[in-house]
C-alpha cells in the first residue's frame, strides 16, 4: 500500500515506472509516450482523494462528435478495464483513469497507468480511421 501519497511520492512512482514526468502546473505532471500511433500525452494530476491520468486530447474533434462516435465511445467505456472516454470542454475526446488515493498500492497505480497507455495506443488508430472515413463520406465523426 502506498503511504501518504503526496506530490513527491507520486513523482517518484512515475519515475519508477520509467515515465519521464515534467511538472505541468499545480500537482500535475505531463508525460509523453511514443507509440506507433504517435505520441500520447498523459497528464497525471493528484487531488486530495484521487489520482487522475488523462490522455488529452486523445482525439481532437473540436466538438464535431457524431451520434455514432458517441455510441462507440459508450460501448468502449463498457468494455474497457479502468479507462474511460469523455469529452472535454473543447469538445475533444479524452481517455482517463481515476484512482482513489485511499489504500492505493503501487501495483494498482502501475496497472492503471499501463492500461491507459495500452488502450490509448490501440484505440487511437481506430478512431482516427473512423474519423477520416466519415470526413471522406462528408459526415461528422
N, C-alpha and C positions, 0 to 999 in steps of 0.2 A: 504494500500500500504506500502511496506517496504521502510523505509527511507534508505539513503545511505547504500547499502549492502556491508559491509566490512567483514573482517575475523571474528572479534568479534561478529558481528551481525549474521552471518551465523552459527557460532558455538553455539550461544545462541538459534537460531531457531532449530538446530539439537537436542540440549538438551531439548527444549520444546516439541519436538516430541517423546522424550524418546529414542533417538538414542544415544548410547554410542560412541561418536566420539573421536578417537585418532588422534593427528596430524600425518601426513604422508607426510612430505616434505612441500615445499612452497605452501601455500594457498590450501592445500589438507588435507582431513580427511579420515580415514579408519573406517568404521562401520561394525560390524558383526551382522547378524540377523540369529537366529536359526529358521529353518523351517523343515518340515517333510522330505524335500529333502536334508538336511544338511545345514551347514552354508552358507549364501550368504554374500560375502564380497563386500560391496558397498564403492567405493571411490568417495567422493564428492569434486569437485575442483571448485574454484572460479577464474574466469578470469575477465578481465576488464568489459566484457559485458555479460558473461554467467555464469550460474551455471550448471555444468556438473556432473551428478551422473552416475556411471557405475558399473555394476557387472563384475568384472574382476578376473579370467576368468569365464564366465558363463558356458562354456563347453570347456574343454581343449582338443583340437584336433591336435595341432601342425601342422596345415596345411593340415591334411587329410580330407578335406571337399569335399564331392562328389557333383556332379551337383544336385542330388536330395535334399541334405541338403540345398544347396544354394537356390534352388527354394522354399523350405519350409520356410526358413528364410525370403525371399522376400514376401511370402504370409502372414507371421505373421506381417511383417512391415506394410503391407497394412491394416491389421485388428486391430492391437494394437492401443490403445489410448495413445499417448505421447511417449511410449517406442519404441525403435528401436534397431534391431540387427545390428551388424557389425562384421568384422573380424579384429583382431589386427595384429601388425607386426609379431607376433609369429605364426600366423595362427589360433589362438584360437577365439572362439565365445565370443562376448561381448554384453551385453544388457545395453542400456543407455537411459537417458532422458537429454534433454538440454533445459534450460530455460533462456530467455533473462532477464538480471537483471533490465532493464528499466521497470518501472511500475509493477514490480513483487510484488504480495501481498502474505502474509503468507499462505492463503488458497490454492493458486496455487502451492506454494512450497510443502506444505503438500500433496496435491492430487498427484502431480507428483512423489514424493518420495515413497508414499504408493503404487501407481500403479506399480512402478518399482519393489518393493519387492513382491507384489502380483503376477505380471506376471512372475517374476523370479522363485518364488516357484512353480507356476503352470506348467510352461513350461520346467523347468529343468528336471523333471522326464520324460516328453515326449521325449526330446532329448536324454537323457541317454538310454531310452528303445530302441529308433530307432538306436542309435549308437551300442548298444550291439547286436541287431538283425542283423545289417549289418556285424558286425565282425563275428558273428556265421555263416553267409552265405559266408564269405570270401570276402566281398566287403568293400570299404571305405565308411565312412559317409560323 
